[in-house]
Amino acid sequence: MFEAVQFVEQPGSPEPAETILGEDNEEMNAVTHARAARAEFMTTGSADYAWWVVREKGARLANFIADSKSNKEFVLDLTSGELVEIPV
């Protein structure tokens, strides 16, 4: 089971707001959900910093990462610990 998660940093709050956007058995469906949430957020014009991840339910590592300050998407290479950009 994979979950799409949105984090938003809000001024004055020590922790980002975390929202589970949805869960799916297929990783790519969860990525599609995260991408849609990112696209929607970008239309709001919000100055808040936000990021989206797809991870296995309850995991501390993400399979997919994108943020509101760039058009880039990443995956984590577990063998090297490095972020690898996904061509979009």
C-alpha positions in Angstrom: 0.0 0.0 0.0 1.3 3.4 -1.0 0.2 6.8 0.3 0.5 10.2 -1.2 1.3 12.9 1.4 1.3 16.7 1.3 3.4 18.8 3.7 3.0 22.5 4.0 5.2 24.8 6.1 3.1 27.6 7.6 4.5 30.8 9.2 4.7 30.6 12.9 4.2 26.8 13.1 7.2 24.7 14.2 6.1 21.6 12.3 4.7 21.4 8.7 1.1 20.4 8.3 0.9 16.8 7.1 -2.0 15.6 5.1 -2.5 12.1 3.8 -4.0 12.7 0.3 -4.9 9.1 -0.4 -3.7 5.5 -0.5 -3.4 3.0 -3.4 -2.1 -0.4 -4.0 -0.2 0.8 -7.1 2.7 3.2 -6.6 2.1 5.1 -9.9 -1.5 5.8 -8.9 -0.3 7.4 -5.7 2.3 9.4 -7.7 -0.5 10.6 -10.0 -2.5 11.7 -6.9 0.5 13.6 -5.5 1.1 15.3 -8.9 -2.5 16.4 -9.1 -2.4 17.8 -5.5 0.8 19.7 -6.4 -0.8 21.1 -9.6 -3.8 22.2 -7.6 -1.7 23.9 -4.9 0.4 25.7 -7.6 -2.8 27.4 -8.9 -3.6 28.9 -5.4 -0.7 31.3 -5.6 0.2 30.5 -2.0 3.6 31.6 -0.8 3.8 28.7 1.7 6.5 26.1 1.0 4.9 22.7 0.3 6.2 19.3 -0.8 4.6 16.0 -1.8 5.9 12.5 -1.2 4.8 9.0 -2.1 5.9 6.4 0.4 4.9 2.9 1.5 2.3 3.3 4.2 3.9 4.4 7.4 7.4 4.5 5.9 10.0 7.1 6.8 11.5 7.1 3.3 9.8 8.4 0.2 9.6 6.8 -3.2 8.6 10.1 -4.9 9.4 13.7 -3.9 8.3 17.0 -5.5 8.0 20.6 -4.1 6.4 23.9 -4.7 9.6 25.8 -5.5 10.7 23.8 -8.6 9.4 21.8 -11.5 11.6 18.9 -10.6 10.6 15.5 -9.2 12.9 13.0 -7.4 13.2 9.5 -6.2 15.6 8.3 -3.5 18.3 5.8 -4.5 18.4 3.6 -1.5 21.8 2.1 -2.4 23.6 5.5 -2.4 21.2 7.6 -0.3 21.1 10.2 -3.1 18.1 11.9 -4.7 17.8 11.2 -8.4 15.9 13.6 -10.6 13.0 12.1 -12.7 12.7 13.5 -16.2 9.3 15.1 -16.4 
